[in-house]
Amino acid sequence: MPTLDPTDWSNLRTLGHQMMDDMIDHLANLRHIPVWQKMPDPIRDSFKKPLPTTPTDPTTLYQSFTETIQPYVTGNTHPRFMGWVHGGGNPISMLAELLAGAMNANCGGRDHSGIAVERQVIAWAAEMLGMPPSTGGVLLTGSSMANFVALLCARRQALGADVRQHGIATAQLTAYAAASAHRCIPGAMDMAGIGSNALRLIPTGADHRIDIAKLQAAISEDIVAGKQPFLIIGTAGSVDVGAIDDLTALADIAATTKTWFHVDGAFGALAALSPRIKPRLAGLERADSIAFDFHKWAQVTYDAGCVLIRDPGIALATFAQKTSYLAGAKRGLAGGEPWPCDLGPDLSRGFRALKIWMTLSAYGSDALSTIVDQTCALARHLEYIINNSNSLELAAPVGLNIVCFRPHNLSDAQIESLVADLQESGEFAPSTTIIDGRLAIRAAIVNHRTTQADIDAFAAAVLERAKAG
Ligand SMILES: *Cc1c(COP(=O)(O)O)cnc(C)c1O
């Protein structure tokens, strides 16, 4: 068998059409399937097999996919999925993934359409978030990587070119973020060799935003102690409650202390698309770098993270590595630098940009703006139900699309089991979080498919189970 392609394509074509029909039916009928189902142990065990050394008929494989894989995924496409901050995806993005798979383009570099499309996506991202047209950036798996890449740029800016050969050596870098910052922020400090202890976690106020006075005090203390503050991280949409730090104040402090100003806007940065919310993101446009995801509020299929770097020269200075076999050329396929591989850590990379480009083009940014407003309105509707209920209470203010609340009469353990019961019933998938030391139910309303009827049914289901429990 000289190739993996079939000699006769007709069977594959028939199977491909079947898959396409089934997947479109699946998306069209999401409401009729459970949000989530636990994978039964026998099915989980059925995957444990020796490496297949001989072929299996693709039709048989597809049958097995529909029985053992498809029913047991996370369920974030479903309108009643409200756990964590997961995007719902969209059908155009699904189709784009098929097209990208057929071309199998390596978007690390070289002179081809994949690079042009990614550059346009980065330009649109900069425009959506109010950054200048000269902004650079690169697509990555998600905001965990985007925050890490931005942190490496800040480290390069603070320590100069030397850091690439010598590491941070004896430098005593310190970074600052709200105590509620996403766990990938200390993770990035760790991976960058600076260490998570060098991240000062600044307390938040009653509004869940970073306490500016405490931040200033921490920076001053560190300077007195001989440390080198290099990075201030603001959060636009905190992962627990959706709080937005005072980005203007952070930009001002970064300017006075000559530190890098980064914003983790994993989901919240795209609230800039909503004219109603945009004023609350003032200062975002002053960031040196922004991390955000297209796979959350922008509904692109996983994975689709993005980092924007105001001065792309710093990203180049942080990542570009010229070796003879990769050297760019003036013409031919090796032309057209700089390439995405010069602006981030990945060399080989898939055509993530296509599904983003097709999503933005097919729907338009106005549709995404409407989804941002609509999901926030649903969060306010849930807040209203909670405020008008005798047995529910809010655990945190509702700033964006996340509602944290708890039934009065339930202990943490009971709340935990209520949420697990709801998930296992297949009816709803909220998650939990800890607010002020106590467990809360967390509904993150991200999915464009979620309606007010879904929110009403969710609140009713919680109330019913809280009474029973
Ligand atoms: C989701 C999220 C992250 C992590 O992003 P991934 O895409 O999951 O890697 C970081 N910060 C915040 C605020 C988030 O909501």
PDBQT file of the ligand as one rigid body, heavy atoms in Angstrom, charges set to zero:
ROOT
HETATM    1  C1  LIG A 501     -10.307  31.019  30.218  1.00  0.00    +0.000 C 
HETATM    2  C2  LIG A 501      -9.406  31.986  30.885  1.00  0.00    +0.000 A 
HETATM    3  C3  LIG A 501      -8.015  31.838  30.826  1.00  0.00    +0.000 A 
HETATM    4  C4  LIG A 501      -7.374  30.636  30.216  1.00  0.00    +0.000 C 
HETATM    5  O1  LIG A 501      -7.631  30.578  28.857  1.00  0.00    +0.000 OA
HETATM    6  P1  LIG A 501      -7.543  29.191  28.057  1.00  0.00    +0.000 P 
HETATM    7  O2  LIG A 501      -8.064  29.555  26.723  1.00  0.00    +0.000 OA
HETATM    8  O3  LIG A 501      -8.438  28.239  28.798  1.00  0.00    +0.000 OA
HETATM    9  O4  LIG A 501      -6.132  28.757  28.068  1.00  0.00    +0.000 OA
HETATM   10  C5  LIG A 501      -7.242  32.822  31.384  1.00  0.00    +0.000 A 
HETATM   11  N1  LIG A 501      -7.782  33.884  31.990  1.00  0.00    +0.000 NA
HETATM   12  C6  LIG A 501      -9.119  34.064  32.085  1.00  0.00    +0.000 A 
HETATM   13  C7  LIG A 501      -9.648  35.276  32.750  1.00  0.00    +0.000 C 
HETATM   14  C8  LIG A 501      -9.975  33.109  31.534  1.00  0.00    +0.000 A 
HETATM   15  O5  LIG A 501     -11.310  33.282  31.609  1.00  0.00    +0.000 OA
ENDROOT
TORSDOF 0
